[in-house]
């Protein structure tokens, strides 16, 4: 079948190479760490303790040797289940250099979620924080594949646990020398879990070449190379998510220091930016809402912050403008679009065009298609499809889901809807599965949410569809408010801004918090559980 080329956008080639002289991601990491000298790499935001690049290199080499001595190498899976810490990148980089596959896990996973993931991936060894260890040990007997636990917090709960500091201790048995295993670039090096916003997560397989392409792109990304001040990153995004994980590799390989936060707390977040003179922050929309609306922001000097990169979920233009107005030293807020299945971002903003997520990254092809797979033109809404070296190898042990996502021509069907304008700037509409079908209209929840968030008395909001016999689905809003509003006031506010099919005919529910994934995506399935099963609206 010939491939339709009209309205297919290519981001162009990289200026530099994707380090063709390196046989694997591990060899690239060792090369870059040795080049970065004695500068600081990761700084703990709470204790102030830091690890230099030369110290990081030594720990990575020891850990990779130690893993191999335990029989872990090519084909093995090593999980890391922890909050952000300076130890997380040591474990991740050491695992990669051993030839094993890294599997980052959310430390807040429940026993049910963990049982599914561990049964799917069969890790042999797990690095974990104390919080994660308690959950893991409660179900350990059901997963004999796990031979060892390594405690990041040096906490001994039972005999199966080894202390992390002991594991990376330098002895003559584990010489500090490089020994990169023989690997092909299309071997899997990292498995990240899909967000699971519609069900249990799937394990996304990313190859050495996938990740090396991300590192090469970040190395010449104008958002980094054109910043007017030295880059000092904020490490708040969870390292177990593909966004946060890739940022740790950016630190290790591209020489950008990062201040690491284990969790979000308003004071810790703001104090870290102020005291550590953060110049670039990678955030998600809920944190942008915090910067736009929380009164505590005015109590801190955030003038060092010059650039914000925002991804993982749609960002309201109104919130973006509020942040820029409140933080005048910020030179740019750059939104981006990507997913676990594309290794990271494939679209990023290059100008100040309202609502846009930008243009196609280097190395990638992007197109918009209709239900029949035909490429669409400007301003026509359809599914976003991606092709190129950032596209995953597939879902682990799920050929059916892989074939449903990647077609015969290599195009990844994202499940997201969007469009592009006459200048090639892209705009995200919503998840296909999240679109509300009202009387034949397709209503994007993100559009209604953007309007709700523009109200000064609304701190957060989410919209879902309520099944209805007459209309198909009715838009329903869940609202977190700062000042008392009535349901009618909120409905009237939306009606003054949007066309009739987007009105909140299903009602308004007031909640204390909007459930979200660690990356900031709304868990709409959790909200749908709060709704009546079906209504019958008056026509």
VEXKOLBA-115319 format. One record per atom (N, C-alpha, C): y, z, x; residue in one letter. Coordinates in steps of 0.001 Angstrom, whole numbers, plus 500000, padded with zeros to 6 digits. Each point is the difference from the previous one (the first is absolute). Layout:
% VEXKOLBA-115319
YZXA ...
This chain:
% VEXKOLBA-115319
498798500000500852X 501202500000499148X 501250500000500886X 500885499074499769X 501230499951500790X 500938501117499573X 500756500517500956X 500890501122499729X 501402499517499671X 500557500521498931X 501349499621499591X 501009500628500957X 500891499206500587X 500912500506501022X 501412500230499486X 500340499436498843X 501353500154499492X 500267501463499645X 501186500467500350X 500431501380499732X 499126501035500711X 499477499651501165X 499293500954500855X 500913500335501157X 500278501289500213X 500954500436501014X 499267500544501221X 500426499550501195X 499437500475501261X 501100500704500780X 499673501188500519X 501006500799500690X 500278499580501429X 499197499091500544X 500206499550501375X 499125500732500994X 500076499556501249X 499175500570501070X 500745501115500719X 499231500888500603X 500588501046500834X 500536499397501291X 501032500630500542X 500556499544501276X 499017500293501119X 499479501225500022X 499028500391501017X 498577499793499511X 499055500306500857X 498590499850499640X 499486501286499367X 498836499900499384X 499352501195499452X 499061500542501075X 500534500052501228X 499280500521501170X 498592499421500111X 499977498704500230X 498721499294500086X 499154500465501182X 500625500677500959X 499245500469501163X 499236501287499692X 500231500587498837X 499313501230499620X 498805499660499116X 498845500556500331X 498769499675499277X 499903500722498669X 500826501032499807X 499910500793498781X 501283500793499821X 500113500637498850X 501136500895499759X 499989501156500982X 498806500494500331X 499904501102500951X 500577499650501356X 499698498803500486X 500533499599501307X 501513499828499946X 500522499553498856X 501452499888499843X 500652501374500010X 499408500951499303X 500548501360499961X 500049500601501396X 498905499888500751X 499959500567501355X 501034499338500899X 500154498701499861X 500985499264500797X 501407500488499712X 500346500115498717X 501363500390499626X 500294501459500351X 499041500892499759X 500223501408500334X 500263500173501490X 499274499261500824X 500186500114501457X 501353499453500427X 500574499066499206X 501304499420500322X 501170500885499571X 499738500923499052X 501096500754499394X 500410501249500766X 499309500315501065X 500442501056500919X 499969501401499423X 501045500786500339X 500032501413499634X 501003500311498894X 500405498983499254X 500912500241498882X 499260500700498861X 500776500665499147X 499411500649498840X 499470498966499015X 498839500298499416X 499418499120498987X 500080500647498621X 499329501139499823X 499978500710498725X 500570501401500171X 500894500391499099X 500645501311500047X 499723500726498697X 499457501207500071X 499726500795498808X 501310500542499445X 500305499691498741X 501280500369499404X 500146501503499822X 498896500721499846X 500062501437499749X 500020500794501303X 499051499741500880X 499913500772501257X 500884499445501103X 500341498724499907X 500768499357501063X 499141499517501149X 498702500290499975X 499101499565501068X 499859498488499982X 499933499419501186X 499890498544500083X 498848499605500909X 499586498757499844X 498992499433500889X 500561498713500583X 499969499914501351X 500514498816500686X 498952498888499980X 500448498791500329X 499077498872500010X 498897500172501042X 500329500539501177X 498968500190501016X 498987501063499566X 500477501040499304X 499091501016499483X 499135499430498875X 500613499176499171X 499271499357498916X 498888499112500553X 500318499238501028X 499007499127500636X 498816500821500516X 500276501113500667X 498919500832500541X 499101500534498882X 500624500513498938X 499226500544498881X 499167498919499316X 500569498823499858X 499291498892499343X 498782499596500815X 500176499922501319X 498880499617500858X 498886501037499958X 500367501285500068X 498986501057499949X 499258499969498668X 500758499872498929X 499386500024498678X 499069498813499793X 500411498821500467X 499139498820499827X 498702500152500789X 500088500558501219X 498788500256500790X 499104501018499297X 500628501031499456X 499239501063499340X 499268499447498765X 500670499161499238X 499363499406498832X 498794499164500391X 500149499215501061X 498881499159500439X 498819500846500453X 500297501139500624X 498917500887500446X 499270500615498811X 500668500022498840X 499375500498498767X 499275498885499249X 499938498808500600X 499307498888499373X 500854499222499023X 501305500190500067X 500910499304499089X 500668498853500730X 499932498818499403X 500596498815500608X 500061498881498989X 499770498779500456X 500093498845499117X 499055500157498804X 500546499829498806X 499217500135498780X 500055501374499380X 500439501009500765X 500123501356499456X 501290500124499199X 500019500945499058X 501200500301499229X 500414501440500281X 501263500187500363X 500560501329500260X 501166500219499043X 499923501053499212X 501054500289499026X 500997501003500567X 501238499903499525X 501040500981500317X 500599500447498672X 499830501277499679X 500463500536498714X 500950501149500287X 501296499677500009X 500972501006500425X 501402499623499563X 500841501032499933X 501429499776499876X 500508499430501327X 501226499493500023X 500578499462501230X 500104501090501061X 499651499629501217X 500151500897501146X 499949499164501265X 500348500606501129X 499920499289501279X 498555499684500393X 499050500733499417X 498596499789500339X 499413498781499285X 500571499653498860X 499484498872499225X 499978498709500815X 501129499593500632X 499940498753500782X 499070500089501198X 499817501175500590X 499048500126501110X 498600499648499509X 499620500587498856X 498675499740499441X 499846498531499616X 501037499433499397X 499931498611499553X 499893499044501179X 500869500177500977X 500003499093501148X 498733500154500831X 499530501237500160X 498766500220500751X 498805499366499321X 499961500072498677X 498909499379499240X 500027498493500173X 501183499410499885X 500129498547500176X 499517499595501387X 500388500763501009X 499629499660501375X 498517500227500281X 499343500789499166X 498553500186500161X 499216498827499426X 500686499170499193X 499337498878499348X 499588500279498575X 500162501259499557X 499630500363498634X 501092499578499014X 499695500131498719X 500932499664498931X 500677501268499503X 501326499981499896X 500758501145499507X 500089499941498484X 499773501142499359X 500104500111498549X 500950501164499664X 501293499741499788X 500921501084499636X 499791500407498530X 499966501319499745X 499756500526498659X 501114500946499568X 500309499960498723X 501005500885499417X 499463501436499979X 500689500963500622X 499494501382500022X 500011500665498632X 500640499365499015X 500041500559498643X 498902499443499094X 499125499177500540X 498915499471499179X 499173501133499401X 499594499814498754X 499126500963499344X 498549499743500408X 499112500891499599X 498582499814500315X 499473498701499389X 500429499698498779X 499549498775499329X 500424498757500782X 501264499960500399X 500503498853500754X 499298499884501349X 499820501140500669X 499359499995501313X 498548499558499924X 499293500459498989X 498598499597499863X 499875498489499907X 500900499377499247X 499992498537499879X 500267499340501348X 501020500468500694X 500417499370501261X 498968500205501100X 499472501210500118X 499026500276501060X 498694499260499757X 499616499866498730X 498784499233499685X 500181498528500329X 501223499514499840X 500292498594500284X 500055499715501498X 500631500886500767X 500339499689501393X 499087500637501036X 499317501097499671X 499049500666500904X 500569500317501389X 501075500777500087X 500517500373501325X 499037500939500734X 499933499865501319X 499125500851500800X 500712501257500488X 501305499898500139X 500784501124500522X 501346500007499277X 500523501224499739X 501272500101499290X 500922500983500711X 501200499535500337X 501081500872500448X 500713500501498746X 500286501304499929X 500559500515498749X 500889501219500228X 500963500154499097X 500814501211499951X 499216501073499238X 500500501220500031X 499300501102499326X 499868499739498502X 501077499536499364X 499959499695498572X 498898498992499697X 499924498952500801X 498997498967499774X 498589500521500269X 499851500838501009X 498681500514500357X 499356500770498854X 500789500789499301X 499445500785498890X 499406499085498931X 500684498890499701X 499471499052499010X 498775499284500546X 500081499562501249X 498892499268500609X 498734500842500070X 500135501247500394X 498828500844500170X 499344500341498666X 500782499951498934X 499438500308498685X 499048498908499522X 500117498786500545X 499130498898499577X 499197499425501167X 500059500664501146X 499389499465501219X 498507499741499833X 499315500875499278X 498548499874499864X 499590498711499303X 500901499404499247X 499707498751499287X 500181498774500894X 500499500209501225X 500305498866500885X 499457500268501407X 498705499838500187X 499382500271501307X 500464499062501103X 500719498926499641X 500525499086501020X 500982500703500933X 500667501048499498X 501019500700500799X 499311500969500950X 500110499733501275X 499334500814501015X 500909501076500588X 501308499774499937X 500908500941500673X 501375500017499343X 500620501187499984X 501389500165499596X 500810500486501187X 501216499446500148X 500919500441501053X 501225500604499328X 500299501240500276X 501099500703499351X 501313499790500747X 500971499326499342X 501328499840500596X 500690501346500203X 499764500939499072X 500691501291500044X 499247501027500822X 498935499535500703X 499183500896500827X 499449501164499184X 499618499682498765X 499483500986499060X 498484499854499925X 499261501089500271X 498543499973499956X 499543500593498671X 499403499159499173X 499489500472498710X 498476500126500066X 499337499083500701X 498551500136500211X 499610499312501313X 498719500003500290X 499522499530501307X 500127498502500195X 500233499237498917X 500112498546500122X 501389499551500447X 500893500953500191X 501386499659500306X 500294500198501482X 500604498970500601X 500460500063501391X 501523500064499988X 500585500748500898X 501453500104500086X 500575498738500653X 501070499493499447X 500601498763500510X 500440500170501454X 500661501113500304X 500488500216501371X 498851499999501002X 498850500514499581X 498835500003500878X 499440498586500147X 500086499229498922X 499445498644499984X 500739499077500957X 501307500222500178X 500792499126500875X 500308500667501337X 499303501088500295X 500219500693501274X 499471499161501157X 500785499912501056X 499625499165501145X 498984500729500874X 498867499378500186X 498998500502500946X 499530498823500846X 499258500297501057X 499495498934500870X 499029499083499262X 499426500513498894X 499049499197499229X 500684498871499235X 501329500184499783X 500748499009499234X 501202499542500811X 499769499119500965X 501075499557500894X 501080499243499243X 501237500117500475X 501124499328499358X 500116498589500544X 499089499152499577X 500007498599500407X 499772499133498780X 500541498797500063X 499880499084498863X 498662499286500038X 499364499920498853X 498745499266499867X 499935499428498595X 500546498811499844X 500086499409498661X 498680499336499637X 499440500346498817X 498740499371499600X 500189498517499710X 498917499257500129X 500067498571499715X 500058499814498487X 501103499473499530X 500204499796498561X 500607498636499761X 499714499453498846X 500647498771499577X 501180500353499118X 501025499164500017X 501213500326499249X 499792499973498495X 498914499371499548X 499762500011498561X 499058501127499577X 499661500902500943X 499281501216499637X 500942500937499253X 499465500823499122X 500813500960499250X 500332501188500889X 501270500420499991X 500431501160500766X 500559501111499124X 500404499638498773X 500657500960499115X 499589499726498563X 499675501064499269X 499793499881498560X 500998500924499304X 500849499415499174X 500936500800499212X 499600499863498536X 500262501038499250X 499575500003498605X 501110499466499115X 499623499098499098X 500966499480499048X 500528501164499169X 501156499817499409X 500689501121499358X 499210500626498864X 499136499238499367X 499217500559498919X 500822500331498774X 501049499193499741X 500854500276498846X 499301499653498693X 498944499194500036X 499286499624498777X 498547500474500014X 499580500717501023X 498622500468500072X 499712500525501389X 498725500212500337X 499655500489501326X 500435498999501062X 500478500500501133X 500469499091501050X 498858499228500644X 500359498829500534X 499070499184500775X 500408500088501468X 499034499799500893X 500269500065501439X 500393498620500513X 501250499859500423X 500537498745500503X 499697499889501492X 499305498934500393X 499628499810501401X 501067499185500741X 500599500604501019X 500980499307500828X 499423499826501399X 500139498791500526X 499423499677501300X 500965500330501141X 499473499931501221X 500846500165501189X 501152499001499962X 499689498762499636X 501048498972500000X 501022500248498899X 499553500467498824X 500948500375498946X 501044500977500542X 499505501078500598X 500897501078500439X 500829499571501206X 499420499240500912X 500764499508501152X 501136499084499555X 499785499254498906X 501070499159499457X 501137500850499467X 499660501110499304X 501039500916499512X 500826500543501157X 499334500435501061X 500697500566501161X 500906498955500641X 499501498770500119X 500806498923500587X 501213499697499136X 499808499998498672X 501143499741499125X 501036501117500111X 499555501243499979X 500931501122500096X 500778499971501314X 499380499495501022X 500629499962501330X 501232499108500007X 500027498978499123X 501163499115499971X 500667499974498623X 499698501006499173X 500613500116498675X 501508500242500162X 500849499141499436X 501447500178500150X 500518501314499453X 499282500600499053X 500424501298499481X 499944501062501084X 499140499783501000X 499910500906501135X 500861499513501163X 499873498724500325X 500654499477501203X 501516499904499870X 500517499920498761X 501438499821499811X 500728501270499575X 499329501139499998X 500672501254499663X 500977500363501112X 501181500480499619X 501082500219500967X 499839501272500825X 499006500843499667X 499779501253500733X 498533500076500408X 499666500843500996X 498587500162500369X 499185500496498807X 498803499491499867X 499166500335498847X 499304501337500206X 500120500843498989X 499280501266499938X 499483500124498573X 498677499898499845X 499378499870498693X 499689501350499356X 499958499980498670X 499572501168499231X 498565499779499552X 499107500914500366X 498575499870499675X 499607500845498810X 500576499690498842X 499696500737498774X 498939499307499154X 499989498681499976X 498996499296499198X 498601500391500484X 499084500230499069X 498667500474500409X 499279499020500916X 499478500524501104X 499303499169500974X 498690499444499434X 499474500612498935X 498765499483499414X 500242498741499177X 501263499686499705X 500349498779499263X 500281498888501004X 499728498749499620X 500154498884500938X 501425499926500551X 500996500302499179X 501409499958500429X 500237501003501126X 499626501266499761X 500199501026501023X 499134499783501220X 498765499514499795X 499094499787501123X 500550498936500944X 500482498904499441X 500540498937500843X 501237500466500765X 500749500927499421X 501167500524500715X 499581500804501232X 498866500704499923X 499528500729501187X 499612499026501103X 499410498865499624X 499667498984501002X 501260499372500574X 501035499876499171X 501284499480500459X 500591500925501060X 499854501300499791X 500467500979500993X 499236499834501300X 498672499955499891X 499157499953501197X 500171498710500790X 500094498880499299X 499980498704500681X 501378499396500238X 500980500380499197X 501316499366500116X 501106500947500442X 499597501213500410X 500917500897500725X 501169500504499129X 499692500393498751X 501012500605499138X 499587501445499712X 500769501009500437X 499615501394499756X 500079500365498524X 499139500931499587X 499924500401498591X 499978501518499873X 500801500511499063X 499985501417499644X 499059500159498810X 498956500819500168X 498891500077499043X 500170501189499054X 499939499718498694X 500061501032498965X 498647500087499298X 499452501212499826X 498687500125499371X 500028499832498483X 501166500135499405X 500115499957498545X 501466499798499634X 500230499710498727X 501376499909499523X 500455501340499429X 501055500521500577X 500740501126499443X 501465499632500150X 500816500186498960X 501403499570500083X 500718500459501252X 499898501298500313X 500720500521501168X 499442499418501292X 498686499949500121X 499371499466501213X 500356498537500198X 499948499221498943X 500329498581500040X 501424499779500495X 500955500674499374X 501415499804500338X 500338500604501362X 499438501168500283X 500267500661501281X 499445499183501168X 498870499342499791X 499402499181501062X 500887498814500342X 500537499340498971X 500915498882500253X 501222500489500760X 500544501137499579X 501209500546500625X 499749500476501430X 499015500859500192X 499799500652501300X 499372499086501050X 499183499052499549X 499333499103500951X 500708498652500108X 501142499883499352X 500824498788500095X 499195498738499711X 499337500016498857X 499211498847499563X 500930498821499731X 499644498830500520X 500823498806499764X 499358499022499028X 498668500060499850X 499315499096499070X 498951500790499224X 500033499854498676X 499035500696499160X 499230498991499163X 498680500074500062X 499138499203499136X 499652500860498795X 500426499566498824X 499876500818498804X 499324499226498870X 499744500713498905X 499492499401498770X 500996500335498888X 499949499275498874X 501017500183498956X 500260501440499532X 498976500870499823X 500318501367499583X 500917500741500973X 499873499707501301X 500879500626500986X 501403499408499942X 500096498737499626X 501319499394499801X 500695500624498794X 499233500277498944X 500560500681498829X 500508501389500409X 499241500682500852X 500424501309500502X 501325499889500746X 500116499037500911X 501245499830500750X 501164499638499097X 499713499273498929X 501064499559499090X 500484501123499097X 499087500919499616X 500341500907498906X 499939501490500319X 499295500404501038X 499812501441500219X 501259500640500586X 500457501132499430X 501237500632500487X 499916500526501436X 498783500305500488X 499866500558501352X 500401499012501089X 499988498716499693X 500327498982501000X 501397500222500584X 500916500472499178X 501388500193500445X 500163501152500976X 498963500816500174X 500090501162500890X 499606499689501440X 499655498751500284X 499513499639501331X 500789498825500564X 500056499966501331X 500649498896500699X 498937498938500301X 499998498936499230X 499017498922500154X 500623498760500628X 501104500205500726X 500764498866500524X 499264499215501083X 498952500585500601X 499236499253501009X 499189498877499371X 499681500130498708X 499125499043499324X 500722498668499784X 499481498938500597X 500644498690499913X 499195498966499217X 498698500195499894X 499179498997499320X 498905500679499197X 499757499487498809X 498901500463499152X 499152498797499637X 498702500120500226X 499046498977499586X 499174500585498865X 499953499307498875X 499342500548498811X 498942499040499492X 498800500517499760X 498924499167499496X 499034500803499170X 498823499423499739X 498873500604499279X 500127499935498488X 501219499888499467X 500214499898498557X 501392499426499776X 500271499462498788X 501322499404499742X 501126501028500102X 501133499565500581X 501184500844500129X 501103499466499097X 500538500869499164X 501095499616499114X 501253499675500809X 500667498909499662X 501251499638500659X 501047501084499786X 500001500626498831X 500953501067499719X 499806501173500966X 498750500376500257X 499727501101500931X 500402499604501417X 499703498762500382X 500404499507501319X 501513500114500184X 500749499581499001X 501465500071500081X 500497501442500065X 499354500888499258X 500396501409500026X 499792500610501385X 498881499654500630X 499726500525501345X 501042499496500989X 500320498729499950X 500994499430500916X 501380500610499782X 500321500302498773X 501298500624499699X 500032501438500497X 498892500704499832X 499945501411500396X 499862500171501503X 499351499044500668X 499791500061501455X 500687498796500641X 501314500057500175X 500748498824500467X 499652499569501417X 499374500874500796X 499624499603501362X 498768499095500025X 499259499963498904X 498831499113499940X 500481498556499926X 499623499235500999X 500453498612500083X 499205499074499086X 498755500367499709X 499185499115499172X 498848500759499361X 499669499600498792X 498755500399499343X 499195498723499827X 498882499928500673X 499192498789499958X 498693500276499261X 499826499341498868X 498758500131499257X 498990498987500503X 498740500265499699X 498928499112500452X 498869500025498989X 499122499020500115X 498839499926499121X 498757499734500839X 498964500721499689X 498713499788500648X 498958500835499285X 498813500041500542X 498915500773499406X 498966500266501080X 499090500930499721X 498960500312500984X 499238498749500398X 499769499123499028X 499206498788500241X 500705498978500877X 501312500182500261X 500721499106500910X 500426500732501279X 499320501083500323X 500236500779501221X 501325500751499996X 500972499513499307X 501298500656499820X 500878499037499215X 501244499767500451X 500931499178499235X 499856498514500285X 500246499183498969X 500045498548500181X 501340499427499548X 500806500820499324X 501353499620499609X 500939501124500398X 501168499664500515X 500987501040500299X 501407499455499833X 500901500892499605X 501360499622499669X 500794499661501256X 500740498902499945X 500795499570501152X 501487499934499664X 500352500290498737X 501408499961499599X 500228501068498931X 501163499994499380X 500331501021499012X 499822499513498565X 499166499018499798X 499804499455498657X 499364501051499085X 500646500250498883X 499570501052499085X 498584499772499494X 499159501027500132X 498666499976499425X 498949499256500794X 500397499296501051X 499051499186500751X 499195500849500987X 498739499589500238X 499212500594501081X 499954499068501205X 500812498938499955X 500194499187501182X 499151498751500102X 499820499598501236X 499323498738500299X 498692500247500750X 499262498931500202X 498656500118500553X 500053500364501483X 499165500992500358X 499867500390501406X 499419498861500838X 500269500082501291X 499353499084500934X 498489500161499898X 499292498935500202X 498534499855499997X 499408499850498603X 500769500238498932X 499418500009498655X 500455498819499150X 499136499618499054X 500327499045498944X 499997500756498672X 500940499673499123X 500074500639498684X 500307498942498942X 499376500135498841X 500311499123498867X 499872500810498711X 500571499458498926X 499893500578498665X 499180499043499151X 498982500520499295X 499139499108499231X 499913500443498536X 499653499039499128X 499776500320498596X 498537500378499797X 499593500171498744X 498630500425499701X 498944498977500415X 500420498754500190X 499062498952500416X 499994499780501507X 500816500794500728X 500052499868501448X 500974498969500515X 500831499420499107X 500983499007500425X 501254500679500539X 500556499467501092X 501214500559500586X 501178499822499056X 500799501033499879X 501166499984499123X 501276499792500805X 501049499565499314X 501283499747500638X 500947501184499894X 501268499790500380X 500989501076499989X 500135500643498618X 500117501323499997X 500263500811498802X 498840500021499002X 498857499420500353X 498832500047499117X 499116501176500428X 499735500904499064X 499239501211500310X 498502499714499994X 499336500431501053X 498549499847500097X 499438500986500999X 498746499798500378X 499344500918500930X 500348499651501448X 500251501012500801X 500311499830501419X 498692499835500775X 499905498927500780X 498823499739500829X 500408499897501461X 499144500503500884X 500324500097501428X 498857499437500830X 500357499335501093X 499012499455500920X 500498500187501426X 499076500162500948X 500401500130501398X 499244501102500719X 500358500270501253X 499253500952500827X 500163501468499613X 500852500298499005X 500128501379499533X 499039500321498857X 499389498980499414X 499118500220498852X 498694500650500464X 499581501015499273X 498808500787500342X 498751499140500151X 498998500581500643X 498689499350500094X 499290500057498649X 500231501056499243X 499376500170498691X 499822501466499677X 499472500285498818X 499699501377499615X 498615500376500515X 499893501175500575X 498749500454500596X 498934500176498920X 498861499351500201X 498845500098499107X 500360499659498553X 500870499029499833X 500386499572498642X 500350498519500033X 498976499172500131X 500203498551500092X 500597499443498715X 499624500573498862X 500507499503498726X 501512500176499909X 500484501193500342X 501440500252499958X 500735499156501034X 499381499787501163X 500606499158501036X 500172498577499499X 498948499454499390X 500060498626499499X 500978499844498844X 500196501062499237X 500982499954498919X 501424500021500529X 500185500587501192X 501340500144500578X 500375498851500927X 499041499475500765X 500281498938500968X 499272498734499552X 500769498932499732X 499370498783499485X 499403499161501131X 499427498863499641X 499292499160500976X 500914499433501067X 501302499917499728X 500946499468500979X 500643501101500848X 499540501230499824X 500502501097500816X 501224500700499453X 500402499675498775X 501172500654499404X 499598501333499376X 500716501044500369X 499828501313499395X 500842500070498740X 499362500268498869X 500710500151498732X 500365501476499843X 501292500290500022X 500479501379500140X 499855500850498749X 500002499352498829X 500036500780498771X 501407500423499615X 500993499598500795X 501407500283499711X 500684498733499514X 500963500180499105X 500773498848499532X 501385500000500629X 500532498786500184X 501327499862500579X 500471498571499909X 501138499731500628X 500551498643500027X 500909499874501212X 500441498773500296X 500955499778501081X 501168499199499445X 501144500094500698X 501177499257499544X 500183498723500822X 501139499328499821X 500250498723500683X 500111500145501513X 500270501219500485X 500161500217501443X 498745500558500652X 498923500133499230X 498751500496500572X 499914501504500101X 500874500720499286X 499906501460499942X 499086500375498842X 499110500954500253X 499000500384499009X 500403501263499246X 499492500090498766X 500269501140499136X 498684500440499368X 499758501306499977X 498780500538499416X 500271500372498547X 499080499625499116X 500132500369498588X 499154501229499709X 498687499924500187X 499147501173499763X 498553499646500284X 499134501019499917X 498567499770500071X 499548499262498750X 499118499014500169X 499483499266498853X 499351500955498998X 499219500955500512X 499299500931499118X 500945500993499330X 501208500157500548X 500955500953499429X 500927499363498978X 500030498655499940X 500887499338499055X 499656500398498570X 501017500295499211X 499831500391498605X 500096498743499129X 499007499800499160X 499983498823499129X 500519500392498618X 501236499653499712X 500620500333498718X 500296498722499219X 499261499766498915X 500215498832499136X 500073498685500788X 499132499854500985X 499998498774500794X 500917500031501200X 500910500969500049X 500876500156501166X 499265500789501081X 500270499659501261X 499504500800501113X 501164500844500524X 499883501310499838X 501072500926500357X 499624500728501284X 500877499943501002X 499748500652501282X 500490501445499960X 499108500980500145X 500426501399500008X 501079500295501036X 499920499350501173X 500955500278501076X 501437499705499579X 500188499007499134X 501353499660499556X 500578501110499129X 499192500522499079X 500463501093499144X 500219501266500828X 499112500239500962X 500148501173500874X 501298499942500795X 500352498813500448X 501244499835500752X 501209500380499147X 499981499597498734X 501100500349499093X 500039501506499761X 498847500602499765X 499950501443499775X 500539500777501198X 499638499562501200X 500445500704501211X 501497499840500250X 500613499032499359X 501448499834500164X 500785501049499221X 499330500734499106X 500663501068499231X 500113501235500885X 501172500556500082X 500239501114500924X 499227501260499627X 499558500118498752X 499262501197499576X 498487499837500117X 499541498843500470X 498560499753500154X 499653499979501478X 499125500926500398X 499625500107501406X 498854499058500365X 499073499781499055X 498867499111500266X 499472499504498664X 499301498873500028X 499506499411498753X 498846499055500279X 499154499835498999X 498899499034500053X 499778499451498600X 499554498746499927X 499793499336498718X 498593499423499953X 499321500182498873X 498669499431499786X 499950499404498599X 498896499308499704X 499817499400498690X 499106500856499114X 500418500186498751X 499217500727499012X 499314498984499080X 498658499991499927X 499308499032499131X 500475500102498542X 500205498835499393X 500513499970498633X 499356498838499250X 499523500267498772X 499287498981499233X 500871498801499663X 501265500236499697X 500871498920499548X 500641499214501139X 500367500709501058X 500819499383501056X 499264499787501316X 498788500482500130X 499296499913501283X 500197501268500805X 501197500166500541X 500368501208500737X 501477500302499771X 500343501291500053X 501388500431499866X 500434500698501282X 501176499691500543X 500483500707501185X 500257501482499709X 499465500852500867X 500168501447499912X 500569500490501327X 500953500924499945X 500593500539501223X 499617501461500205X 499673500335501237X 499857501390500424X 501202500299500884X 500722501075499684X 501295500246500629X 500069501407500581X 500489500084501249X 500354501276500618X 501521500061500007X 500572500961499285X 501460500033499864X 500613501179500730X 501272499834500387X 500752501076500636X 500907500701498997X 500458499273498996X 500792500566498913X 499316499658498684X 500227500860499007X 499317499843498717X 500423498716499294X 499020499150499729X 500202498783499225X 499017499991498844X 500368499371498911X 499077499856498886X 499254498682500126X 498897499876499278X 499249498751499998X 500871498855499497X 500766500255498948X 500860498944499450X 501062499555500994X 500551500930500779X 501018499632500996X 499404499064501058X 498778500298500430X 499357499159501012X 499660498633499418X 499490499973498785X 499691498722499362X 501251499140499857X 501090500615499562X 501247499262499809X 500545499484501330X 499823500776501058X 500456499578501327X 499264498735500437X 498671500000499814X 499199498821500361X 500377498809499123X 500189500239498704X 500353498912499078X 501335499349500355X 500900500789500607X 501302499450500385X 499919499130501242X 498871500083500711X 499866499284501272X 498994498848499969X 499015500083499085X 498887499051500056X 499752499344498650X 499312498858500029X 499697499237498793X 498949500726499150X 499860499619498725X 499198500767499041X 498554500277500406X 499316499040500632X 498593500229500340X 499815501101501045X 501095500383500646X 499925501018501052X 500457501376499514X 500274500124498718X 500429501291499457X 498824500970499921X 500294501281500068X 498971501035500074X 499459500329498603X 499315499033499423X 499494500164498636X 498841500988499934X 499353500235501130X 498885500945500018X 500419501437500188X 501295500222500289X 500499501366500121X 500329500409501425X 500451501246500113X 500381500589501283X 499296501356500142X 499373500208501138X 499347501275500293X 500725500654501174X 500302501280499855X 500683500728501072X 498962500759500821X 500012499774501306X 499026500616500911X 500719500620501189X 499285500860500717X 500582500652501182X 499882499148501248X 499032499072500003X 499756499198501201X 499271498721499611X 500307498919500702X 499283498730499820X 498868499955501025X 498740499884499566X 498897499948500971X 500054498728500838X 499840500163501313X 500082498857500913X 498983500129501116X 499690498862500604X 499168500002501198X 500833500496501171X 499332500241501137X 500724500447501183X 501013498996500498X 499820498721499621X 500940498966500437X 501125499772499005X 500000500767498884X 501104499896499055X 499753499115498806X 498780499464499843X 499706499169498837X 499678500879498804X 500513499621498850X 499786500770498776X 498537499886499557X 499390501139499696X 498632500018499486X 500052499872498477X 500125498766499553X 500176499772498562X 498770500405499198X 498823499915500616X 498791500380499259X 500036501471499613X 500626500844500852X 500115501416499670X 500950500205498828X 501054499208499939X 500947500105498894X 499388499500498698X 499193498952500102X 499385499459498783X 499080501009499325X 499446500926500804X 499126501025499431X 500753500940499065X 501325500059500148X 500808500890499179X 500401499370498675X 499687498722499822X 500425499281498805X 498946500082498898X 500423499854498726X 499009499831498935X 499247498694500232X 498790499902499501X 499163498828500301X 500584498705499446X 500586500053498806X 500531498777499406X 500971500360498885X 500989499135499790X 500950500190498903X 500015498751499140X 500788500047498970X 500199498825499159X 501478499927499656X 500748499277500843X 501446499930499829X 500359499155498783X 501133500345499414X 500510499205498890X 500571498699500526X 499689498907499339X 500494498686500425X 501410499765499501X 
